[in-house]
Amino acid sequence: MNDTEHHIQEQLNIGPNDAGQRVDLFLTHRYPEYSRATWQQWIKQGHVKINGHDTKSKTLLKGFEILDIDVTLEQAVDDQPEAMDLDIRYQDDHLLVLNKPAGLVVHPGSGNPSGTLLNGLLALNEAQAMLPRAGIVHRLDKDTSGLMVVAKTLECQNRLIELLKTHDVERQYLCVVKGQIKQAGTVDANISRHKTQRIKMAVNFDGKRAVSHYEPLEIFDHFTCVQVKLETGRTHQIRVHMHHLGHPLVGDPLYGNPNRVDPKVDDELKQVVREFPRQALHAQQLSFQHPITDADILVTAEQPDDLCHLLSELEFLELKNEDFDEMEVEYCE
């Protein structure tokens, strides 16, 4: 990255059609990649001048002024780049979609100062360091596999965040839960931090609204393979909602005891289920309208090997439900 990419230096002649606009709004419209709050901060710091003088965000343009901008962009993250083999399923000049493996932490934090997806993104493209959270706009739990979208420019990042807020990014997951779910349905149950166990989330009346739409893909004797589409994106949402329904995810250490298996389960399968190393959850599809080009984006990711093995064992040892005999569900390629 060269120095010009770290610096905004421009002189603008304000025309009569711009008269009456606040300075901060004018700049936000001209440079949509930077938020209004960012421009307000830069104006306050004296990086924007009108006719050579400092100004305020609320100043109204009169027309025919000369507006000078001189901003040095600061690096948004100071974590170290670490080369890693990222499975990128789609990318262009504005964003990328990657398939995150289970076990990879998204952000550095307590206990995980390095070796995270963010570190890998910094190694992939040093320009990601100029973006908040290196362009990451949503996350997956460490032991959840699947698709994530990452911005490559600040404008795209801001617009992706808005798409997520307005529920215009369709996220489809596949999970394996304990027990039989025989009908499709919706969970509309607020989620917030657990009152006493702070590492957990829970369904609480005073939490934030959370909506999950679920549909059984294949029903086994003691387990169900379920497709879930998120309308909202709360922390641990699918794990919490499935637990709320009385069907915790296989392998989930927080919301269901991984060792607790129906005693009627075949001994061989019982061992497979107990040894499954993580929550059986995979983000298999992302679809949205590209925030810059307006193109329709649809990206899918096949099941990882561990989930393929679990589903194969379930099919081999437990598929006896007559209602689903004619269903053809392909999990692995």
C-alpha positions as CSV (number, residue, x, y, z in Angstrom):
1,M,0.0,0.0,0.0
2,N,1.4,3.4,-0.9
3,D,1.2,6.6,1.1
4,T,-1.6,8.1,-1.1
5,E,-3.9,5.3,0.1
6,H,-3.3,6.6,3.7
7,H,-4.0,10.2,2.9
8,I,-7.0,12.3,1.8
9,Q,-5.8,15.7,0.5
10,E,-8.2,17.5,-1.8
11,Q,-9.5,21.0,-2.5
12,L,-13.1,21.3,-3.5
13,N,-14.9,24.3,-5.0
14,I,-18.4,24.4,-3.5
15,G,-21.0,25.1,-6.2
16,P,-24.4,26.9,-5.8
17,N,-26.3,23.6,-5.8
18,D,-24.5,22.6,-2.5
19,A,-25.6,25.7,-0.7
20,G,-27.6,25.0,2.5
21,Q,-26.0,21.7,3.3
22,R,-24.2,21.0,6.5
23,V,-20.5,20.5,6.0
24,D,-20.5,17.0,7.6
25,L,-23.4,15.8,5.5
26,F,-21.8,17.2,2.3
27,L,-18.6,15.3,3.0
28,T,-20.5,12.1,4.0
29,H,-22.3,12.1,0.7
30,R,-19.1,12.8,-1.3
31,Y,-17.1,10.2,0.6
32,P,-19.6,7.5,1.5
33,E,-16.9,5.1,2.6
34,Y,-16.5,7.3,5.8
35,S,-19.2,7.7,8.3
36,R,-20.7,11.0,9.3
37,A,-19.3,10.5,12.8
38,T,-15.8,10.1,11.3
39,W,-16.2,13.3,9.3
40,Q,-17.4,15.1,12.4
41,Q,-14.3,14.0,14.3
42,W,-12.0,15.1,11.5
43,I,-13.8,18.5,11.2
44,K,-13.4,19.0,15.0
45,Q,-9.7,18.1,14.7
46,G,-9.2,20.8,12.1
47,H,-8.6,18.6,9.1
48,V,-11.4,20.4,7.1
49,K,-11.2,24.1,6.4
50,I,-13.4,26.5,4.6
51,N,-11.7,29.4,2.8
52,G,-8.6,28.6,4.9
53,H,-10.4,28.7,8.3
54,D,-11.5,25.9,10.7
55,T,-15.1,25.2,10.6
56,K,-17.8,23.2,12.5
57,S,-19.9,20.2,11.4
58,K,-23.1,22.2,11.7
59,T,-21.8,25.0,9.4
60,L,-24.1,25.5,6.4
61,L,-22.4,25.9,3.0
62,K,-23.3,29.1,1.2
63,G,-21.9,28.2,-2.2
64,F,-18.6,29.3,-3.9
65,E,-16.4,28.5,-0.9
66,I,-13.2,26.7,-1.2
67,L,-13.1,23.6,1.1
68,D,-9.7,22.0,1.9
69,I,-9.4,18.4,3.2
70,D,-6.2,17.1,4.7
71,V,-6.6,13.8,6.6
72,T,-4.0,11.2,7.4
73,L,-5.8,7.9,7.8
74,E,-4.8,5.9,10.8
75,Q,-4.4,2.1,10.8
76,A,-7.5,0.6,12.3
77,V,-5.9,-2.6,13.7
78,D,-2.4,-3.2,15.0
79,D,-2.5,-7.0,15.1
80,Q,0.2,-8.9,13.3
81,P,-0.4,-10.5,9.9
82,E,0.0,-14.3,9.9
83,A,0.0,-16.3,6.7
84,M,-2.6,-19.0,6.6
85,D,-4.4,-21.0,3.9
86,L,-7.8,-19.3,3.7
87,D,-10.6,-21.1,1.7
88,I,-11.9,-18.1,-0.4
89,R,-15.1,-19.0,-2.2
90,Y,-15.7,-15.6,-3.8
91,Q,-14.0,-12.2,-4.1
92,D,-13.9,-9.0,-6.0
93,D,-12.4,-5.5,-5.5
94,H,-14.9,-4.8,-2.7
95,L,-15.4,-8.0,-0.6
96,L,-14.7,-11.6,-0.2
97,V,-16.6,-14.7,1.1
98,L,-14.5,-17.4,2.8
99,N,-15.2,-20.8,4.3
100,K,-14.0,-20.8,7.9
101,P,-12.9,-24.1,9.3
102,A,-14.0,-25.3,12.7
103,G,-11.4,-24.4,15.4
104,L,-10.4,-21.0,13.9
105,V,-11.1,-18.1,16.1
106,V,-12.3,-15.0,14.3
107,H,-10.9,-12.1,16.4
108,P,-7.9,-11.9,18.7
109,G,-8.8,-11.8,22.4
110,S,-8.1,-13.1,25.8
111,G,-6.5,-16.6,25.3
112,N,-6.3,-16.0,21.6
113,P,-3.8,-13.2,20.9
114,S,-2.8,-14.5,17.5
115,G,-3.6,-17.3,15.0
116,T,-7.0,-15.9,14.3
117,L,-8.9,-15.2,11.1
118,L,-8.2,-11.5,11.5
119,N,-4.4,-12.2,11.5
120,G,-4.9,-14.3,8.3
121,L,-6.8,-11.5,6.6
122,L,-4.0,-9.0,7.4
123,A,-1.5,-11.4,5.7
124,L,-3.8,-11.8,2.7
125,N,-4.0,-8.1,2.1
126,E,-2.3,-5.4,4.1
127,A,-5.0,-2.9,3.2
128,Q,-7.3,-4.8,5.6
129,A,-5.4,-3.1,8.4
130,M,-7.0,0.2,7.5
131,L,-10.5,-1.2,8.2
132,P,-12.1,-1.7,11.6
133,R,-11.8,-5.4,12.6
134,A,-9.9,-5.9,9.3
135,G,-13.1,-5.8,7.4
136,I,-15.0,-8.4,9.4
137,V,-18.7,-7.6,9.7
138,H,-20.0,-10.7,11.4
139,R,-18.6,-13.7,13.1
140,L,-18.9,-17.4,13.6
141,D,-18.1,-19.2,16.9
142,K,-14.7,-20.8,17.0
143,D,-16.1,-24.3,16.5
144,T,-18.7,-23.4,13.9
145,S,-17.6,-23.9,10.4
146,G,-18.8,-22.2,7.2
147,L,-19.2,-19.0,5.3
148,M,-18.4,-15.4,6.3
149,V,-18.4,-12.2,4.2
150,V,-15.5,-9.8,4.7
151,A,-15.3,-6.2,3.3
152,K,-12.2,-5.1,1.5
153,T,-13.1,-1.3,1.5
154,L,-14.5,0.9,4.2
155,E,-17.5,1.9,2.0
156,C,-18.3,-1.8,1.4
157,Q,-17.9,-2.5,5.1
158,N,-20.4,0.2,6.1
159,R,-22.9,-1.0,3.6
160,L,-22.6,-4.6,4.5
161,I,-23.2,-3.7,8.2
162,E,-26.4,-1.9,7.1
163,L,-27.5,-5.0,5.1
164,L,-27.0,-7.1,8.2
165,K,-29.0,-4.7,10.3
166,T,-31.9,-4.7,7.9
167,H,-31.7,-8.5,7.6
168,D,-30.9,-8.4,3.9
169,V,-28.2,-11.0,4.1
170,E,-29.7,-14.5,4.0
171,R,-27.6,-16.9,6.1
172,Q,-28.5,-20.6,5.9
173,Y,-27.0,-23.2,8.3
174,L,-27.1,-26.9,8.7
175,C,-27.0,-28.5,12.1
176,V,-27.6,-31.8,13.8
177,V,-29.7,-31.8,17.0
178,K,-30.7,-34.3,19.6
179,G,-34.2,-35.7,19.4
180,Q,-36.7,-35.6,16.6
181,I,-38.0,-32.4,15.1
182,K,-40.8,-33.4,12.8
183,Q,-42.1,-30.1,11.5
184,A,-40.8,-26.8,10.3
185,G,-41.2,-23.8,12.5
186,T,-39.9,-20.5,13.8
187,V,-38.4,-19.5,17.1
188,D,-39.0,-15.9,17.9
189,A,-37.4,-15.6,21.3
190,N,-35.3,-12.7,22.7
191,I,-31.7,-13.4,23.6
192,S,-29.4,-11.8,26.1
193,R,-26.5,-12.7,28.3
194,H,-27.2,-15.4,30.8
195,K,-28.0,-14.0,34.2
196,T,-25.5,-16.0,36.2
197,Q,-23.3,-17.9,33.6
198,R,-21.7,-15.0,31.8
199,I,-20.1,-17.1,29.1
200,K,-23.5,-18.2,27.9
201,M,-26.5,-16.6,26.2
202,A,-30.1,-17.4,27.1
203,V,-33.6,-16.7,26.1
204,N,-34.8,-13.7,28.1
205,F,-37.8,-11.5,27.8
206,D,-35.7,-8.4,28.1
207,G,-33.1,-9.5,25.5
208,K,-32.7,-8.5,21.9
209,R,-35.2,-9.9,19.4
210,A,-33.9,-13.1,17.8
211,V,-35.7,-15.0,15.0
212,S,-34.7,-18.4,13.6
213,H,-36.6,-20.3,10.9
214,Y,-35.9,-24.1,11.0
215,E,-36.9,-27.1,8.9
216,P,-36.0,-30.7,9.3
217,L,-34.1,-32.2,6.4
218,E,-33.8,-35.7,7.7
219,I,-35.3,-37.3,10.8
220,F,-33.5,-40.2,12.5
221,D,-34.6,-42.3,15.5
222,H,-32.9,-40.0,18.0
223,F,-31.5,-37.1,16.1
224,T,-32.5,-34.6,13.4
225,C,-30.6,-32.9,10.6
226,V,-32.0,-29.4,10.5
227,Q,-31.7,-26.4,8.2
228,V,-31.9,-23.1,9.9
229,K,-32.2,-19.6,8.3
230,L,-31.4,-16.6,10.5
231,E,-33.6,-13.5,10.4
232,T,-31.4,-11.9,13.0
233,G,-27.8,-12.6,14.1
234,R,-27.5,-12.7,17.9
235,T,-24.5,-14.4,19.6
236,H,-25.0,-18.2,19.7
237,Q,-28.5,-17.7,18.3
238,I,-29.0,-21.1,16.7
239,R,-27.4,-22.9,19.7
240,V,-29.6,-21.0,22.1
241,H,-32.8,-21.4,20.1
242,M,-32.3,-25.2,19.5
243,H,-31.6,-25.7,23.2
244,H,-34.8,-23.6,24.0
245,L,-36.8,-26.0,21.8
246,G,-35.4,-28.9,23.8
247,H,-33.1,-30.0,21.0
248,P,-29.5,-29.0,21.8
249,L,-26.9,-29.4,19.1
250,V,-24.8,-32.6,19.0
251,G,-21.4,-31.8,20.5
252,D,-22.4,-28.4,22.0
253,P,-20.4,-28.0,25.2
254,L,-22.3,-24.9,26.4
255,Y,-25.9,-25.7,25.7
256,G,-26.1,-29.4,25.9
257,N,-24.0,-32.1,27.7
258,P,-22.1,-33.8,24.8
259,N,-21.9,-37.0,26.8
260,R,-25.7,-37.2,27.4
261,V,-27.1,-39.5,24.8
262,D,-30.3,-41.4,24.8
263,P,-29.5,-44.9,26.2
264,K,-31.6,-46.4,23.3
265,V,-29.0,-45.2,20.8
266,D,-26.9,-47.8,19.2
267,D,-23.6,-48.3,21.1
268,E,-21.4,-47.6,18.0
269,L,-23.3,-44.4,17.2
270,K,-23.3,-43.4,20.8
271,Q,-19.5,-43.4,20.7
272,V,-19.5,-41.4,17.5
273,V,-21.8,-38.8,18.9
274,R,-19.9,-38.5,22.2
275,E,-16.6,-38.1,20.4
276,F,-17.8,-35.4,18.0
277,P,-15.4,-32.6,18.7
278,R,-17.6,-29.5,18.4
279,Q,-21.1,-28.2,18.0
280,A,-22.5,-29.8,14.8
281,L,-23.2,-26.5,13.1
282,H,-22.1,-25.3,9.6
283,A,-22.9,-22.0,7.8
284,Q,-23.6,-23.6,4.4
285,Q,-25.0,-20.6,2.3
286,L,-24.8,-16.9,2.1
287,S,-26.8,-14.8,-0.3
288,F,-27.2,-11.0,-0.7
289,Q,-27.3,-8.2,-3.1
290,H,-23.8,-6.8,-3.6
291,P,-23.7,-3.5,-1.8
292,I,-21.6,-1.8,-4.4
293,T,-22.4,-3.5,-7.8
294,D,-26.0,-4.6,-7.0
295,A,-25.1,-8.1,-8.3
296,D,-26.9,-11.0,-6.7
297,I,-24.3,-13.0,-4.7
298,L,-24.9,-16.6,-3.8
299,V,-22.1,-18.7,-2.2
300,T,-22.3,-22.2,-0.8
301,A,-19.9,-24.4,1.2
302,E,-20.1,-28.2,1.3
303,Q,-20.1,-30.0,4.7
304,P,-16.7,-30.5,6.4
305,D,-15.3,-34.0,6.8
306,D,-16.3,-34.3,10.5
307,L,-19.9,-33.4,9.9
308,C,-20.0,-35.7,6.8
309,H,-18.9,-38.6,8.9
310,L,-21.5,-37.9,11.6
311,L,-24.3,-37.7,9.1
312,S,-23.1,-40.9,7.3
313,E,-23.1,-42.8,10.6
314,L,-26.6,-41.5,11.4
315,E,-27.8,-42.6,7.9
316,F,-26.2,-46.0,8.3
317,L,-27.3,-46.8,11.9
318,E,-30.5,-44.8,12.5
319,L,-32.4,-43.9,9.3
320,K,-35.6,-45.8,9.8
321,N,-38.3,-43.2,9.6
322,E,-40.7,-44.2,6.8
323,D,-42.0,-40.7,6.2
324,F,-38.5,-39.7,4.8
325,D,-37.7,-42.8,2.8
326,E,-38.1,-41.0,-0.5
327,M,-36.0,-37.9,0.5
328,E,-32.6,-37.6,-1.1
329,V,-30.4,-35.4,1.0
330,E,-26.8,-35.2,-0.1
331,Y,-24.5,-34.0,2.6
332,C,-21.0,-34.7,1.2
333,E,-19.5,-34.4,-2.2
